[in-house]
Amino acid sequence: MAKAAKDRPAGAKSSTAKSGGAKTPASPPTPARKSTKAAPGIPSVRVPERQTSRNTQAPLSPEEVYRLIQESAYFKAKARGFAPGHEVQDWIEAEQEVRRRLEGRA
């Protein structure tokens, strides 16, 4: 006849703990899953949506436009090795590039 769980020695573990049963209060916490977002500095890739007409996309908010300019300026600075003194020029070029892309989108 099998021994009851309370009759086992203090160091013995039950077979249900190994089989994925309910967690006990002494179980270590499960680590949180890592985010599937892209690492900072790497733009995420969007899957193009199916378009039925030219103007089906919602206009971008000013914050979204600012974010696009910010990202573009960052990549321009990165391409030249983050050498100081060209930040304003990077921003102006990024702003022109984003505005041009958004005009072509409309």
C-alpha positions, 0 to 999 in steps of 0.5 A, a space after each residue: 500500500 502506498 504511503 500518504 503524502 504526510 507520511 513521506 520524509 520532508 525532502 521527498 517530493 510528490 509525483 504530481 508536482 513533477 507532472 505539471 499539476 497545481 503549483 504549490 506555495 513553495 514553487 518559484 514564480 514563472 518568469 514573464 514572457 519576453 515581448 515580441 516587439 522589435 528591439 529599440 532602433 529596429 523599425 517594426 515591419 507592418 503587413 500591408 493592408 488590403 486596399 479597396 480604394 485609394 483613400 481607405 487609410 486613416 490620416 496620421 495624427 500629429 504625434 504619429 507624424 512626429 514619431 516617423 520624423 524622429 525615427 527617420 532622423 535617428 537612422 540618418 544619424 546612425 548612418 553617419 556614425 552619430 557624428 555631432 553637429 548634424 542633428 538639425 540637418 538630419 531632422 530637416 531631411 527626415 521631415 522632408 522625406 516623411 512629408 514626401 512619403 505621406 503625400 504619395 500615400 494620400 
